[in-house]
Amino acid sequence: MVNRHKPARAWWEFRDDLPDGKVLMVVLTPEGTMIAVRPGEMTDELFKAVNEMLSHVVGTGLWQPGSDDDEAPED
């Protein structure tokens, strides 16, 4: 269940520690939903644009990360 008293948060982050063969992973954390991307798999320009879009959809309530309906995509 989503904690309505704490603002939803989601962000993309470059991470070197993804499992072998993964270039992108959704990670639910106590702070919110992190989308981890292996460095070199996404341009810096695209990375910045996606983070801005994600901030907008979360900030306006179009998506509430961490809800019970969220499911990680299958490989």
C-alpha positions as CSV (number, residue, x, y, z in Angstrom):
1,M,0.0,0.0,0.0
2,V,1.3,3.5,-0.8
3,N,2.0,5.8,2.1
4,R,-0.1,8.8,1.3
5,H,1.7,10.9,3.9
6,K,5.1,10.6,2.2
7,P,5.5,12.1,-1.3
8,A,6.1,9.5,-4.1
9,R,9.6,9.6,-5.5
10,A,11.1,7.9,-8.6
11,W,14.4,8.4,-10.3
12,W,16.9,7.0,-12.8
13,E,20.4,6.3,-11.7
14,F,23.5,5.0,-13.5
15,R,24.7,1.9,-11.6
16,D,27.8,-0.3,-12.2
17,D,26.5,-3.0,-9.9
18,L,23.7,-4.5,-11.9
19,P,23.6,-8.2,-12.3
20,D,25.4,-9.7,-15.4
21,G,23.3,-9.4,-18.5
22,K,21.1,-6.6,-17.1
23,V,21.2,-3.1,-18.6
24,L,18.2,-1.7,-16.7
25,M,16.4,-2.7,-13.5
26,V,13.5,-1.4,-11.4
27,V,14.5,-1.3,-7.7
28,L,12.0,-0.5,-4.9
29,T,13.8,1.3,-2.0
30,P,12.5,2.8,1.2
31,E,13.0,6.2,-0.5
32,G,11.0,5.3,-3.6
33,T,11.4,3.6,-7.0
34,M,14.9,3.7,-8.6
35,I,15.4,2.7,-12.2
36,A,19.0,1.6,-12.4
37,V,20.8,1.8,-15.8
38,R,24.2,0.4,-16.6
39,P,26.5,3.2,-17.6
40,G,27.1,3.5,-21.3
41,E,23.7,2.0,-22.2
42,M,21.9,5.3,-22.4
43,T,23.2,8.7,-23.5
44,D,23.5,11.5,-20.9
45,E,21.0,13.6,-22.9
46,L,18.3,10.8,-22.9
47,F,19.0,10.0,-19.2
48,K,18.3,13.7,-18.3
49,A,15.2,13.8,-20.4
50,V,13.8,10.6,-18.9
51,N,14.5,11.9,-15.4
52,E,12.7,15.1,-16.2
53,M,9.7,13.2,-17.6
54,L,9.6,10.9,-14.6
55,S,9.7,13.8,-12.2
56,H,6.7,15.3,-14.0
57,V,4.5,12.2,-14.1
58,V,5.3,11.4,-10.4
59,G,5.0,15.1,-9.3
60,T,1.6,15.5,-11.0
61,G,0.3,12.2,-9.7
62,L,0.0,10.5,-13.0
63,W,2.0,7.7,-11.6
64,Q,2.5,6.7,-8.0
65,P,5.6,4.6,-7.7
66,G,5.6,1.8,-5.2
67,S,1.9,1.1,-5.3
68,D,0.6,-2.5,-4.9
69,D,-0.1,-2.6,-8.6
70,D,3.5,-2.1,-9.7
71,E,5.2,-5.1,-11.1
72,A,8.6,-5.4,-12.6
73,P,8.7,-6.2,-16.3
74,E,9.6,-9.8,-17.2
75,D,12.8,-10.4,-19.1
